[in-house]
Amino acid sequence: MSGEKEKSTVTSAPPSPSPSSVAPSVEFSKGINGLQKVILRESRGSSAEVYLYGGHVTSWKNDHGEELLFLSSKAIFKPPKAIRGGIPICFPQFASHGTLDQHGFARNRFWAVDEDPPPFPTNTLNKAFVDLILKPSEEDTKIWPHSFEYRLRIALGPGGDLMLTSRIRNTNSDGKPFSFTFAYHTYFSVSDISEVRVEGLEVDKIYLSTPTKIAIIDHEKKRTFVLRKDGLPDAVVWNPWDKKAKAMADFGDDEYKHMLCVEAAAVEKAVTLKPGEEWKGRLELSAVPSSYCSGQLDPQRVLQGS
Ligand SMILES: O=P(O)(O)OC[C@H]1O[C@@H](O)[C@H](O)[C@@H](O)[C@@H]1O
């Protein structure tokens, strides 16, 4: 990623650091093209980077400093293009299943740091975390005529686990419900796509009602990603392969070999919220250094495939 200029502006630590180790830290700095980013570091050395543009996780490293997410060398860090790689947030529409642009607009909006989020039920002890918020602009309400508050907490646990919690609230004052589809469009970094197995699945398919735990086994790296999800019944598996890779301006021709998207999603049944109601969707990622099997997804229950 050439051209990256980093300048640290603020450093702070979340409350209650572990007394026995270096405290987890949260640092605000400038990333590519001067875009604001947040760096989370936990005590054993793992880290994550989050751009406020898109509320987008662009990096997740283990305690050996190895990158676990794929980020394209051609990623364009400039609105209105969403960042190619990391974890784009698809909201309020997944793919082209609706009237909005593909994957909705949350991934190419500027999010704000949520200074005063309502309490989370989860324990934040020893975690480095940041809370972001997205509210629609006047322009947004022209394409999606609803008022909402989308709160996103991104947290890094002491073992290096990455946790994303989305809370979306309908704040319409006209009494109207709204419906949306959603995905955490996670790009995992893999050694060689031909050496990777996702419970024996094919690519570019939407799997319905999947298990809450999915394993991505990278034989060459001897690494397994474990994905745990809550409130997100479906899963999308995607790799562009060679032809589509060549057609994408923000993706290297051969980069498809080193990435795999496995996306925790709510796609088959749209989520509907009445005013005042809130939805929660949680993703937890961990990387373990061994083979692992969590059970089989059902290839018969596919919504869309190429
Ligand atoms: O290029 P985009 O808009 O980021 O979308 C990437 C891919 O996202 C996946 O989720 C879809 O299944 C693919 O069909 C799509 O090509």
The ligand as an SDF file (V2000), in Angstrom:
LIG
                    3D

 16 16  0  0  0  0  0  0  0  0999 V2000
  -17.7550   -5.5520   -6.3630 O   0  0  0  0  0  0  0  0  0  0  0  0
  -18.6420   -5.5390   -5.1340 P   0  0  0  0  0  0  0  0  0  0  0  0
  -19.8290   -4.6270   -5.2920 O   0  0  0  0  0  0  0  0  0  0  0  0
  -17.8610   -5.2200   -3.9000 O   0  0  0  0  0  0  0  0  0  0  0  0
  -19.2240   -6.9960   -4.9830 O   0  0  0  0  0  0  0  0  0  0  0  0
  -18.3900   -8.0680   -4.8740 C   0  0  0  0  0  0  0  0  0  0  0  0
  -19.1470   -9.4110   -4.8180 C   0  0  0  0  0  0  0  0  0  0  0  0
  -19.8260   -9.4920   -3.5840 O   0  0  0  0  0  0  0  0  0  0  0  0
  -20.3870  -10.7880   -3.3160 C   0  0  0  0  0  0  0  0  0  0  0  0
  -20.9960  -10.7650   -2.0790 O   0  0  0  0  0  0  0  0  0  0  0  0
  -21.3780  -11.1570   -4.3880 C   0  0  0  0  0  0  0  0  0  0  0  0
  -21.8470  -12.4790   -4.1430 O   0  0  0  0  0  0  0  0  0  0  0  0
  -20.7240  -11.0610   -5.7600 C   0  0  0  0  0  0  0  0  0  0  0  0
  -21.6700  -11.3630   -6.7900 O   0  0  0  0  0  0  0  0  0  0  0  0
  -20.1150   -9.6710   -5.9590 C   0  0  0  0  0  0  0  0  0  0  0  0
  -19.4540   -9.6160   -7.2100 O   0  0  0  0  0  0  0  0  0  0  0  0
  1  2  2  0
  2  3  1  0
  2  4  1  0
  2  5  1  0
  5  6  1  0
  6  7  1  0
  7  8  1  0
  7 15  1  0
  8  9  1  0
  9 10  1  0
  9 11  1  0
 11 12  1  0
 11 13  1  0
 13 14  1  0
 13 15  1  0
 15 16  1  0
M  END
$$$$
